[in-house]
């Protein structure tokens, strides 16, 4: 995946380049003007990240796989409407790692692969490989039973128990960077906690996706342990 970042602020360009040092699996280009994009050959699977207040001619957004907007301050509803910005496609500057993870979840994994990103775990362990192995061991020992309990609770439609189990799982989801089910797990937890599950069949299908991704992660972690 390639990222094109367009911002006329040198400070924000430097902050973005600094962030990308930690994400070397992605290639990127930085430009100062929207007009620069008309001199660029956009390759497939390219994401555009642009500042909201840039002058210049607006490019054809359809040539990008995704388009995200950034600004140093929150936007008025009028500007959001004018630029046709969806809520989940706007981020405040400077862009953080968590923002980039939300923009680029599919590059780390795919529909058939768990989004496993151990950068947070590595940061937490701070070079302590024994502690890292211990954390992985805890995941492998606890998660299978938690997933079994979750599936049984869904089968019996026990909302509070479902919420409790998912809440416990979410810490592991974030710690082990299983990014493609992070938002899903949050939605499922609060739907169950607030007892707002209207369609149990759909809910069960979403839980199955969560379970599948965490099981795939366990398989990968077994290879590391």
N, C-alpha and C positions, 0 to 999 in steps of 0.2 A: 504494500500500500504506500502511496505517495501523498504527502500533505503539502498544500500550498497555503502559506500564511501571508496575508496582505495587511499591512499596518504602516502608517506614516510616522509612527513614533519610534525613534531609535531605541529608547528605553524599553518599550514593550517588545521590540524585535529581539533585543538582547535577552530578555527574560524568557522568550519563547525558545531561542536557541539553547539557552541553559537547560530548559526542560527537556529538549530533544536529545541532549547528551545521555539522558537516562532511558531513552527510548530508541536505541540505535537499530531496532528491527524495522523502523520506518524511515524512508527517505523523505527529504523535505526541501522546499524552496521558499525563500522569503522575498517579498516584493513590497514596494512602498506605495504603489498606486494600482487601482483597478485597471487602468489603461495598459499596464505592463502585461496583463493576462492575455491581451490580444496578440502578443508576440511569442506566446508559449504554446507548445504542442501538449495538450492535456492527454495523458495516458489513461487507459482504463483503470478503474479503482483508485481514483484520485479524490481526496477530500479537500474542500476549500474552507479555510477559516479566515474570515475578513472582519475588519473593524466596521462598526455600523455607520460611522460618520465620514467615510472616505469619499472624496469627490471622484469624478470620472464616470465613464460609461459603464453601465452594469453589464457584466458578461452573461452568456447563456448558461444559466445554472444547470440545465439538463445534461451538460457534458460531465458534470461532477457526480460522484456516487453519493455524496452528502455535502451540504453547505451549512456551516455554522457561523453565527454572528457573535462578536465580542465587543465589549465596551467597558470603559472604566467606571461607568455608573449605570444604574438601572434605567430602563427605557420607558418612555411614555407609551400608552396604548396606541396613540396615534402613529408613532414611528414604527412600532411593531407591526401595525396594520399596513402601513405604507411599504415596508420592506417584506411583508408577508412572512414574518418570523414566528415559528411555532415555539411554545414555551420551552420545550426540551432541546431547542436548537439555539439557545442564547446563553452565554456565559459571561460573567464579569471578569475583567482583567485585574491582575495577571492570571493567566490560565494556570491552574494547579494540576497535579498529576491525576487527581480524582476526576477533574473535568475532562482531561484527555482520555481517561479510561471510558468515560461515558460516550465520548465522540467516536471512539475506535474500538468498540467491543468485539466486532467480528474478525478483526485481524489477528487477535490473540487466539481465538478459537473459531468454531463454526457451529452450524446446527448439529453436526455429527461429532463434535469434539468439545470437550470441556474447556472453558476459558480459564486456563490455569496460569496465574501470574504470581510468582513467588517473591516479587520485589518487596512487598510489605513484610513478609516473613523474614526475608534476608535482612531488612532494616531492623526488625525487631530482635533478631538473633545477633546482629552486630558482629558477624564473623565467628560466632560460637557454634561450631558444627554439631557438637554434642547436644546442645539445646535445640537446634533445628531438628535433629533426629528424634528427640524426645517429643517435640510438637507434632511431627509427622506420625509418630507412634500413637499419640493420643487420638489423632484424627482417625487412624485406622482401627483403633480399638473401640471408639465411642460411636462413630457415625453409623456403622451398619445397624446397631441396635436402635439408634435414634430414628433411622429411616424406617425400620420395621415398626416401631411404635407409631410413627406418623401415618403410615399406610393403614394400620389397624384403626387409628383414631378417625381417619377419613371414612373408612368403611362403616364405622359406627356413627359417623356424623357428630363427633364430640368436638365442638368448636373450640372450647377453652383449652382442651388438651392439645389440639392441633396448633393453636397459637403458641402455647408454651414450648412445644417441641421445635417449631420453626424459629422461635426467638433464640433458642439455644443453638440451633444450626447456623443462624445468621452471623454469629461471631466467627465461626469457622469459614463461612463463605467469604467474608471480607479478609480474614487473615491469610487464606490461601488463594485469594484473588480469583474466585470463580465468578468472573464478572458478568457472564451472560445470564445469570439467574439472581443477581443481587437485587435488582428492582423487583423482579417477580416474587422473590421471597418476602420482601417488605409488603407487597400488595397482599399476598396470601396471609401473612401474619395478621395484618390489621383487619382484613375481611373476616377472619375467624374470630379475632378478639372482640370485634364489634358485633359479631353474630349477624353479619350482612351477606352471608353466602346464599344467593338466590337460586343458583343452578349448581347443584352438587355434582352433576356429571361433568360440567365444564371445569369446576374447581378440582375435581379428581384428575382430570387430564393435565391441568397445570401442575399439580403436585407430582404427577408422574414425571413430568419434564424436570422438575427440581431434583427428584430422587435420581433420575438417570444421570444428570450432570454430576451429582455428588458421588455417584458410584464410579463414573469415569475418572473422576479426580482421584478416588481411592486407588484405582488401578495404576494411574501414573505415579502416585506417591509410593506405592509398593516397589516400583522400579527404582525409586530414589533411596529407599531405606536400606 
